[in-house]
Amino acid sequence: MDKITVRSMAQRDYRMIAVDEIQVVNSRNREKKQFEENVRSIDEVGLYKPILVNKRNLKATGKYELICGEGRLLAHIQLGKTHIKADVWDVDESQAQLMTLGENIARTPPQTIEFARALKEMHDYGVGWKELCAITGKSQPYIQDYVRLVEQGEERLVKGVEDGVFPLTFAMSVSQSADRSIQHLLMDAFDSGVVNSNNLGRVRRIIEDRLEKGKELSSKKAPAPYTVEKLKTDIRTMTKQKEAFVFEAGQRENRLMRILVALKDLRQDEGFAKLLAAEGLANMPELKGQYTV
């Protein structure tokens, strides 16, 4: 991957350039509210940060190519300004593209779909995971998971992370469900309060088991759609089954404890002790844990 040379302030080439001499190579959609705020800010206090342009093809085309700062450029045009302050570079196309991608990462808030797309674009361009970690200050698993969400088209999940509805770990767990219907059902269940980050794994297993096996294995009819209401019913049923299992296990444990206490008392009886010795059962098995009565 190409590297960008860092220039000192003394090496910077700042110029006032006519806006009609700047060519936007890769235009991007802008968030309307943020753009309007940029226009207002530039109109009231001026340009805080110069745009970056490339002069490599200036002689051939008569145009500077924009590296980054399209929003600032468009704001100047909307305000009727004829010139804009620019930091002029002379780099090849590959370096200019890398600088553009780096700017996208820097200006995009983390945990947004735009941030995830910018990460993916940089990685597709050839920026390694470790370099992305250094640029963003995020861990490699975090970045890889985020990029994977974009690659899989999981915009609903990324939007949930973006809005703070659930953490990235929740989104990744949902996305790892192979069946798209499971993913949508999990999201609907989350929206209705049935599922959360704590019980996600258990609920997902219920859904997967239901969708894979069904209840009527012998039926040739197509199974009815699995809904959140049916999921609630299954969760209640499984909860009751678990409670019944715990109760029964407790009952059996109580019986076992009574048997062990009775055996302990019997071993204190001289006649019973002789009978055990005669049958070769004088050495009782050693029990551990709570059963060493």
VOKOLKE-318009 format. One record per residue (C-alpha): residue number from 1; x, y, z. Coordinates in Angstrom, 1 decimal. Example, Ala and Ser with C-alpha at 12.3 -4.5 7.8 and 13.67 -1.06 7.14 Angstrom:
REM VOKOLKE-318009
<atom resi="1" east="12.3" north="-4.5" up="7.8"/>
<atom resi="2" east="13.7" north="-1.1" up="7.1"/>
This chain:
REM VOKOLKE-318009
<atom resi="1" east="0.0" north="0.0" up="0.0"/>
<atom resi="2" east="1.2" north="3.5" up="-0.8"/>
<atom resi="3" east="2.4" north="5.7" up="2.1"/>
<atom resi="4" east="1.7" north="9.4" up="2.4"/>
<atom resi="5" east="4.6" north="11.7" up="3.3"/>
<atom resi="6" east="3.7" north="13.9" up="6.2"/>
<atom resi="7" east="4.6" north="17.5" up="5.5"/>
<atom resi="8" east="5.6" north="20.1" up="8.1"/>
<atom resi="9" east="3.8" north="23.4" up="8.4"/>
<atom resi="10" east="6.6" north="25.1" up="6.6"/>
<atom resi="11" east="6.2" north="22.7" up="3.7"/>
<atom resi="12" east="2.5" north="23.3" up="3.3"/>
<atom resi="13" east="1.3" north="25.1" up="0.2"/>
<atom resi="14" east="-1.7" north="27.1" up="1.0"/>
<atom resi="15" east="-3.5" north="29.0" up="-1.8"/>
<atom resi="16" east="-6.8" north="30.8" up="-2.5"/>
<atom resi="17" east="-8.2" north="28.9" up="-5.4"/>
<atom resi="18" east="-11.2" north="29.7" up="-7.6"/>
<atom resi="19" east="-14.0" north="27.3" up="-6.8"/>
<atom resi="20" east="-14.6" north="26.8" up="-10.6"/>
<atom resi="21" east="-11.0" north="25.5" up="-10.9"/>
<atom resi="22" east="-11.6" north="22.6" up="-8.6"/>
<atom resi="23" east="-12.8" north="19.2" up="-10.0"/>
<atom resi="24" east="-14.7" north="16.8" up="-7.7"/>
<atom resi="25" east="-13.5" north="13.4" up="-8.7"/>
<atom resi="26" east="-15.5" north="11.2" up="-6.3"/>
<atom resi="27" east="-18.6" north="13.0" up="-5.1"/>
<atom resi="28" east="-20.5" north="11.7" up="-2.1"/>
<atom resi="29" east="-24.0" north="12.2" up="-0.7"/>
<atom resi="30" east="-24.1" north="14.6" up="2.2"/>
<atom resi="31" east="-26.3" north="14.6" up="5.3"/>
<atom resi="32" east="-28.6" north="17.6" up="4.8"/>
<atom resi="33" east="-28.7" north="18.8" up="8.4"/>
<atom resi="34" east="-24.9" north="18.6" up="8.8"/>
<atom resi="35" east="-24.3" north="20.3" up="5.5"/>
<atom resi="36" east="-26.7" north="23.2" up="6.5"/>
<atom resi="37" east="-24.7" north="23.6" up="9.7"/>
<atom resi="38" east="-21.5" north="23.7" up="7.8"/>
<atom resi="39" east="-22.9" north="26.5" up="5.5"/>
<atom resi="40" east="-24.0" north="28.5" up="8.5"/>
<atom resi="41" east="-20.7" north="28.1" up="10.3"/>
<atom resi="42" east="-18.6" north="29.1" up="7.2"/>
<atom resi="43" east="-21.0" north="32.1" up="6.6"/>
<atom resi="44" east="-20.6" north="33.3" up="10.2"/>
<atom resi="45" east="-17.0" north="32.5" up="11.2"/>
<atom resi="46" east="-15.3" north="31.6" up="7.9"/>
<atom resi="47" east="-13.5" north="28.5" up="6.8"/>
<atom resi="48" east="-11.8" north="26.8" up="9.8"/>
<atom resi="49" east="-10.0" north="24.0" up="7.9"/>
<atom resi="50" east="-8.7" north="24.4" up="4.3"/>
<atom resi="51" east="-9.7" north="21.8" up="1.7"/>
<atom resi="52" east="-7.1" north="19.5" up="0.2"/>
<atom resi="53" east="-6.5" north="19.5" up="-3.6"/>
<atom resi="54" east="-4.1" north="17.7" up="-5.9"/>
<atom resi="55" east="-2.3" north="19.7" up="-8.6"/>
<atom resi="56" east="-0.7" north="16.7" up="-10.3"/>
<atom resi="57" east="-2.9" north="17.1" up="-13.5"/>
<atom resi="58" east="-3.4" north="20.9" up="-13.3"/>
<atom resi="59" east="-1.4" north="21.6" up="-16.5"/>
<atom resi="60" east="-3.1" north="18.9" up="-18.5"/>
<atom resi="61" east="-6.7" north="19.7" up="-17.4"/>
<atom resi="62" east="-6.6" north="23.2" up="-16.0"/>
<atom resi="63" east="-8.3" north="21.8" up="-12.8"/>
<atom resi="64" east="-7.2" north="21.0" up="-9.3"/>
<atom resi="65" east="-8.6" north="17.6" up="-8.2"/>
<atom resi="66" east="-10.3" north="17.6" up="-4.9"/>
<atom resi="67" east="-8.9" north="15.2" up="-2.3"/>
<atom resi="68" east="-11.2" north="16.0" up="0.5"/>
<atom resi="69" east="-13.4" north="18.8" up="1.6"/>
<atom resi="70" east="-16.4" north="18.5" up="-0.8"/>
<atom resi="71" east="-18.8" north="19.7" up="1.8"/>
<atom resi="72" east="-16.8" north="22.9" up="2.5"/>
<atom resi="73" east="-16.4" north="23.5" up="-1.3"/>
<atom resi="74" east="-20.2" north="23.1" up="-1.8"/>
<atom resi="75" east="-20.9" north="25.4" up="1.1"/>
<atom resi="76" east="-18.7" north="28.1" up="-0.5"/>
<atom resi="77" east="-20.5" north="27.7" up="-3.8"/>
<atom resi="78" east="-23.9" north="28.0" up="-2.1"/>
<atom resi="79" east="-22.8" north="31.1" up="-0.3"/>
<atom resi="80" east="-21.7" north="32.6" up="-3.6"/>
<atom resi="81" east="-18.0" north="32.7" up="-2.7"/>
<atom resi="82" east="-15.6" north="32.7" up="-5.7"/>
<atom resi="83" east="-12.5" north="31.4" up="-3.9"/>
<atom resi="84" east="-11.6" north="28.9" up="-1.2"/>
<atom resi="85" east="-8.5" north="28.3" up="0.9"/>
<atom resi="86" east="-6.8" north="25.0" up="-0.1"/>
<atom resi="87" east="-3.8" north="23.0" up="1.0"/>
<atom resi="88" east="-2.3" north="22.0" up="-2.3"/>
<atom resi="89" east="-0.6" north="18.6" up="-2.8"/>
<atom resi="90" east="1.2" north="17.0" up="-5.7"/>
<atom resi="91" east="0.5" north="13.2" up="-5.4"/>
<atom resi="92" east="-0.4" north="10.4" up="-7.7"/>
<atom resi="93" east="-3.9" north="9.0" up="-8.0"/>
<atom resi="94" east="-3.3" north="6.2" up="-5.6"/>
<atom resi="95" east="-2.0" north="8.5" up="-2.8"/>
<atom resi="96" east="-4.9" north="10.9" up="-3.4"/>
<atom resi="97" east="-7.4" north="8.2" up="-3.0"/>
<atom resi="98" east="-5.8" north="7.0" up="0.2"/>
<atom resi="99" east="-5.9" north="10.5" up="1.6"/>
<atom resi="100" east="-9.6" north="10.8" up="0.7"/>
<atom resi="101" east="-10.3" north="7.6" up="2.5"/>
<atom resi="102" east="-8.4" north="8.7" up="5.6"/>
<atom resi="103" east="-10.3" north="11.9" up="5.7"/>
<atom resi="104" east="-13.6" north="10.0" up="5.5"/>
<atom resi="105" east="-12.6" north="7.9" up="8.6"/>
<atom resi="106" east="-11.5" north="11.1" up="10.5"/>
<atom resi="107" east="-14.7" north="13.0" up="9.9"/>
<atom resi="108" east="-17.2" north="10.2" up="10.4"/>
<atom resi="109" east="-18.5" north="9.5" up="13.9"/>
<atom resi="110" east="-17.8" north="5.9" up="15.1"/>
<atom resi="111" east="-20.7" north="3.4" up="15.4"/>
<atom resi="112" east="-22.4" north="4.7" up="12.2"/>
<atom resi="113" east="-23.1" north="3.0" up="9.0"/>
<atom resi="114" east="-21.0" north="5.6" up="7.2"/>
<atom resi="115" east="-18.1" north="4.8" up="9.5"/>
<atom resi="116" east="-18.5" north="1.1" up="8.8"/>
<atom resi="117" east="-18.5" north="1.8" up="5.1"/>
<atom resi="118" east="-15.5" north="4.0" up="5.3"/>
<atom resi="119" east="-13.6" north="1.2" up="7.1"/>
<atom resi="120" east="-14.6" north="-1.3" up="4.5"/>
<atom resi="121" east="-13.6" north="1.0" up="1.7"/>
<atom resi="122" east="-10.1" north="1.6" up="3.2"/>
<atom resi="123" east="-9.7" north="-2.1" up="3.8"/>
<atom resi="124" east="-10.7" north="-2.9" up="0.2"/>
<atom resi="125" east="-8.2" north="-0.3" up="-1.0"/>
<atom resi="126" east="-5.5" north="-2.2" up="0.8"/>
<atom resi="127" east="-5.2" north="-0.7" up="4.3"/>
<atom resi="128" east="-4.4" north="-3.5" up="6.7"/>
<atom resi="129" east="-6.3" north="-4.3" up="9.9"/>
<atom resi="130" east="-3.5" north="-3.1" up="12.1"/>
<atom resi="131" east="-3.2" north="0.2" up="10.3"/>
<atom resi="132" east="-7.0" north="0.7" up="10.7"/>
<atom resi="133" east="-6.7" north="0.0" up="14.4"/>
<atom resi="134" east="-4.0" north="2.7" up="14.6"/>
<atom resi="135" east="-6.1" north="5.1" up="12.6"/>
<atom resi="136" east="-9.4" north="4.6" up="14.5"/>
<atom resi="137" east="-8.1" north="3.6" up="18.0"/>
<atom resi="138" east="-10.4" north="0.5" up="17.9"/>
<atom resi="139" east="-9.5" north="-3.1" up="18.4"/>
<atom resi="140" east="-9.0" north="-5.4" up="15.4"/>
<atom resi="141" east="-12.0" north="-7.7" up="16.3"/>
<atom resi="142" east="-14.2" north="-4.7" up="16.6"/>
<atom resi="143" east="-13.2" north="-3.3" up="13.2"/>
<atom resi="144" east="-13.5" north="-6.7" up="11.5"/>
<atom resi="145" east="-16.9" north="-7.3" up="13.0"/>
<atom resi="146" east="-18.1" north="-3.9" up="11.8"/>
<atom resi="147" east="-16.8" north="-4.4" up="8.3"/>
<atom resi="148" east="-18.4" north="-7.8" up="8.2"/>
<atom resi="149" east="-21.8" north="-6.3" up="9.0"/>
<atom resi="150" east="-21.5" north="-4.0" up="6.0"/>
<atom resi="151" east="-20.3" north="-6.8" up="3.7"/>
<atom resi="152" east="-23.4" north="-8.8" up="4.7"/>
<atom resi="153" east="-25.7" north="-5.9" up="4.1"/>
<atom resi="154" east="-26.8" north="-5.8" up="7.7"/>
<atom resi="155" east="-27.8" north="-2.1" up="7.6"/>
<atom resi="156" east="-30.6" north="-2.6" up="10.1"/>
<atom resi="157" east="-28.2" north="-4.0" up="12.6"/>
<atom resi="158" east="-25.6" north="-1.2" up="12.0"/>
<atom resi="159" east="-28.4" north="1.3" up="12.4"/>
<atom resi="160" east="-29.3" north="-0.3" up="15.7"/>
<atom resi="161" east="-25.7" north="0.1" up="16.9"/>
<atom resi="162" east="-25.5" north="3.6" up="15.5"/>
<atom resi="163" east="-28.6" north="4.7" up="17.5"/>
<atom resi="164" east="-27.4" north="3.1" up="20.7"/>
<atom resi="165" east="-30.2" north="0.6" up="20.7"/>
<atom resi="166" east="-27.9" north="-2.4" up="21.3"/>
<atom resi="167" east="-24.1" north="-3.0" up="21.5"/>
<atom resi="168" east="-22.1" north="-4.2" up="18.6"/>
<atom resi="169" east="-21.7" north="-7.7" up="20.2"/>
<atom resi="170" east="-25.5" north="-8.1" up="20.0"/>
<atom resi="171" east="-25.6" north="-7.1" up="16.3"/>
<atom resi="172" east="-22.8" north="-9.5" up="15.5"/>
<atom resi="173" east="-24.5" north="-12.4" up="17.4"/>
<atom resi="174" east="-27.7" north="-11.8" up="15.4"/>
<atom resi="175" east="-25.8" north="-11.5" up="12.1"/>
<atom resi="176" east="-24.2" north="-14.9" up="12.7"/>
<atom resi="177" east="-27.6" north="-16.6" up="12.5"/>
<atom resi="178" east="-27.5" north="-18.3" up="9.1"/>
<atom resi="179" east="-31.2" north="-18.0" up="8.4"/>
<atom resi="180" east="-32.3" north="-14.5" up="7.4"/>
<atom resi="181" east="-35.8" north="-15.2" up="8.9"/>
<atom resi="182" east="-34.1" north="-15.9" up="12.3"/>
<atom resi="183" east="-32.4" north="-12.5" up="12.1"/>
<atom resi="184" east="-35.6" north="-10.6" up="11.4"/>
<atom resi="185" east="-37.4" north="-12.5" up="14.1"/>
<atom resi="186" east="-34.7" north="-11.7" up="16.7"/>
<atom resi="187" east="-34.8" north="-8.0" up="15.8"/>
<atom resi="188" east="-38.6" north="-8.0" up="16.1"/>
<atom resi="189" east="-38.3" north="-9.8" up="19.4"/>
<atom resi="190" east="-35.8" north="-7.2" up="20.6"/>
<atom resi="191" east="-38.1" north="-4.4" up="19.5"/>
<atom resi="192" east="-40.9" north="-5.9" up="21.6"/>
<atom resi="193" east="-38.7" north="-6.5" up="24.6"/>
<atom resi="194" east="-38.7" north="-10.3" up="24.5"/>
<atom resi="195" east="-35.0" north="-10.5" up="23.8"/>
<atom resi="196" east="-32.0" north="-8.6" up="25.1"/>
<atom resi="197" east="-28.2" north="-8.9" up="25.3"/>
<atom resi="198" east="-28.4" north="-11.2" up="28.3"/>
<atom resi="199" east="-30.8" north="-13.8" up="26.9"/>
<atom resi="200" east="-30.0" north="-13.5" up="23.2"/>
<atom resi="201" east="-28.0" north="-16.8" up="22.9"/>
<atom resi="202" east="-30.8" north="-18.8" up="24.6"/>
<atom resi="203" east="-33.6" north="-17.2" up="22.6"/>
<atom resi="204" east="-31.7" north="-17.7" up="19.3"/>
<atom resi="205" east="-31.3" north="-21.4" up="20.1"/>
<atom resi="206" east="-35.0" north="-21.7" up="20.7"/>
<atom resi="207" east="-35.8" north="-20.0" up="17.4"/>
<atom resi="208" east="-33.2" north="-22.1" up="15.5"/>
<atom resi="209" east="-34.5" north="-25.3" up="17.0"/>
<atom resi="210" east="-38.1" north="-24.4" up="16.2"/>
<atom resi="211" east="-37.4" north="-23.4" up="12.6"/>
<atom resi="212" east="-35.2" north="-26.4" up="11.9"/>
<atom resi="213" east="-37.3" north="-29.1" up="13.6"/>
<atom resi="214" east="-40.8" north="-27.7" up="13.9"/>
<atom resi="215" east="-43.4" north="-29.3" up="16.0"/>
<atom resi="216" east="-45.2" north="-31.5" up="13.5"/>
<atom resi="217" east="-42.4" north="-33.6" up="11.8"/>
<atom resi="218" east="-44.9" north="-35.9" up="10.1"/>
<atom resi="219" east="-47.0" north="-33.1" up="8.6"/>
<atom resi="220" east="-46.5" north="-32.5" up="4.9"/>
<atom resi="221" east="-48.0" north="-29.0" up="5.1"/>
<atom resi="222" east="-45.8" north="-25.9" up="5.0"/>
<atom resi="223" east="-45.1" north="-24.8" up="8.6"/>
<atom resi="224" east="-46.9" north="-21.6" up="9.7"/>
<atom resi="225" east="-44.7" north="-18.5" up="10.0"/>
<atom resi="226" east="-42.9" north="-18.3" up="13.3"/>
<atom resi="227" east="-43.8" north="-15.1" up="15.1"/>
<atom resi="228" east="-42.8" north="-13.2" up="18.2"/>
<atom resi="229" east="-46.0" north="-14.3" up="19.9"/>
<atom resi="230" east="-45.1" north="-17.9" up="19.2"/>
<atom resi="231" east="-41.6" north="-17.2" up="20.5"/>
<atom resi="232" east="-43.0" north="-15.9" up="23.7"/>
<atom resi="233" east="-45.1" north="-19.0" up="24.1"/>
<atom resi="234" east="-42.0" north="-21.2" up="23.5"/>
<atom resi="235" east="-40.0" north="-19.2" up="26.1"/>
<atom resi="236" east="-42.7" north="-19.6" up="28.7"/>
<atom resi="237" east="-43.0" north="-23.3" up="28.0"/>
<atom resi="238" east="-39.2" north="-23.9" up="28.2"/>
<atom resi="239" east="-39.1" north="-21.8" up="31.4"/>
<atom resi="240" east="-41.8" north="-24.0" up="33.0"/>
<atom resi="241" east="-39.9" north="-27.1" up="31.9"/>
<atom resi="242" east="-36.7" north="-25.8" up="33.4"/>
<atom resi="243" east="-38.4" north="-24.9" up="36.6"/>
<atom resi="244" east="-40.0" north="-28.4" up="36.8"/>
<atom resi="245" east="-36.6" north="-30.0" up="36.1"/>
<atom resi="246" east="-35.0" north="-28.0" up="38.9"/>
<atom resi="247" east="-37.8" north="-28.9" up="41.3"/>
<atom resi="248" east="-37.5" north="-32.6" up="40.5"/>
<atom resi="249" east="-33.8" north="-32.5" up="40.8"/>
<atom resi="250" east="-34.1" north="-30.9" up="44.2"/>
<atom resi="251" east="-36.6" north="-33.6" up="45.3"/>
<atom resi="252" east="-34.2" north="-36.4" up="44.3"/>
<atom resi="253" east="-31.3" north="-34.7" up="46.0"/>
<atom resi="254" east="-33.3" north="-34.6" up="49.2"/>
<atom resi="255" east="-34.1" north="-38.3" up="49.0"/>
<atom resi="256" east="-30.4" north="-39.1" up="48.4"/>
<atom resi="257" east="-29.4" north="-37.1" up="51.4"/>
<atom resi="258" east="-31.9" north="-39.0" up="53.6"/>
<atom resi="259" east="-30.5" north="-42.3" up="52.4"/>
<atom resi="260" east="-26.9" north="-41.2" up="53.1"/>
<atom resi="261" east="-27.8" north="-40.0" up="56.6"/>
<atom resi="262" east="-29.6" north="-43.4" up="57.3"/>
<atom resi="263" east="-26.5" north="-45.3" up="56.0"/>
<atom resi="264" east="-24.3" north="-43.3" up="58.3"/>
<atom resi="265" east="-26.4" north="-44.1" up="61.3"/>
<atom resi="266" east="-26.6" north="-47.8" up="60.4"/>
<atom resi="267" east="-22.8" north="-48.0" up="60.2"/>
<atom resi="268" east="-22.7" north="-47.1" up="63.8"/>
<atom resi="269" east="-24.7" north="-50.2" up="64.6"/>
<atom resi="270" east="-22.3" north="-53.1" up="65.6"/>
<atom resi="271" east="-24.4" north="-55.8" up="64.1"/>
<atom resi="272" east="-24.8" north="-54.0" up="60.8"/>
<atom resi="273" east="-21.0" north="-53.3" up="60.8"/>
<atom resi="274" east="-20.3" north="-57.1" up="61.2"/>
<atom resi="275" east="-22.8" north="-57.9" up="58.4"/>
<atom resi="276" east="-21.0" north="-55.5" up="56.0"/>
<atom resi="277" east="-17.6" north="-57.0" up="56.9"/>
<atom resi="278" east="-18.9" north="-60.5" up="56.3"/>
<atom resi="279" east="-20.1" north="-59.4" up="52.8"/>
<atom resi="280" east="-16.9" north="-57.6" up="52.0"/>
<atom resi="281" east="-18.5" north="-54.2" up="52.2"/>
<atom resi="282" east="-16.7" north="-52.8" up="55.2"/>
<atom resi="283" east="-15.0" north="-50.0" up="53.1"/>
<atom resi="284" east="-17.7" north="-47.5" up="52.0"/>
<atom resi="285" east="-17.0" north="-45.5" up="48.9"/>
<atom resi="286" east="-15.7" north="-42.0" up="49.5"/>
<atom resi="287" east="-18.1" north="-39.2" up="48.6"/>
<atom resi="288" east="-17.0" north="-35.6" up="47.9"/>
<atom resi="289" east="-18.7" north="-32.2" up="48.0"/>
<atom resi="290" east="-21.9" north="-31.7" up="49.9"/>
<atom resi="291" east="-22.6" north="-35.4" up="50.1"/>
<atom resi="292" east="-19.8" north="-36.2" up="52.7"/>
<atom resi="293" east="-22.3" north="-36.8" up="55.5"/>
